[in-house]
Amino acid sequence: MSRVMPPLPYRVTATHPETADAVSLELLPAAAALPRFRPGQFAMVYAFGVGEVPISVSAIRHQDGALVHTVRAVGAVSGALCRLRPGDVVGLRGPYGTGWDLDSAAGADVLVIAGGIGLAPLRPVVHQVLDRPRRYGRLGVLVGARTAEDLLYRDELRHWRTSAQVEVTVDRPTPGWQGTVGVVTGLLDRSELRAENTCALLCGPEVMIRHTAQALIARGLPAHRIQVSLERNMRCGTGHCGHCQLGPLLLCLDGPVVDYAGSQPLLAVREL
């Protein structure tokens, strides 16, 4: 299949405000559907007349081809997407990029660590692990956000606690917050998962990824058992423009999900 493709029309069937500046868009194909997405992959989402941006899928419904994208308004295109209403149409290209390697996690405990909007690409991982409890070991979900008001999927976090260990921390407490305050690495000591039988999946700001991965390695988790989702300025999704280059990697092709053992030396170079 050619990676250069025209966008297919998808209709907004529902919108779910997540925070003051983030919305989840439920999309159904208006005609032909894109090929099946895997957790961790992304689509180029086109707001007609404005432009397109890469957004990872935050939920996948295979029975009817529905996709969910959680969008934070940070620019013209993402702002236009956040203003969409049911019945509106967007264009989608994809699926692009690598997904989370959940086959390698079979039989192991799964530790999901997310910072801010980074929980969105990891949400399908949580769904899959919870849907297939016999395939995986225990599930841990560690989440960090700027404030309690910036937490995504708050109702789901409460629901996940019935089947997984879920720990949440915020950088800045707001009135009424009675939970943990601090960076997400501070939650690692609470994890009940065993380092020798754990696969860790990380997504969030790059500085959070680096510090968390190093903290996991210090606790005995091998670097090759850590997967990270990295972000660069993706513009084409096809490897032609080069804006998403990280050393020898083009993250729209070789990522966004990569093995930390291979990406660690690249992330150590600030200029990259």
Buried (B, 14 or more C-beta within 10 A) or exposed (E): EEBEBEBBBBBBBEBEEBBEBBBBBBBBBEEEBBEEBBBBBBBBBBBEEBBBBBBBBBBBEEEEBBBBBBBBBEEEBBBBBBEBEEEBBBBBBBBBBBBBBBEEBEEBBBBBBBBBBBBBBBBBBBBBBBEEEEBBBBBBBBBBBBEBBBBBBBEBBEEBEEEBBBBBBBBEBEEEBEEBEEBBBBBBEEBEBEBEEBBBBBBBBEEBBBBBBBBBBEEEBBBEBBBBBBBBEBBBBBBEBEEBBBEEBBBBBBBBBBBBBEBBEBBEEEEB
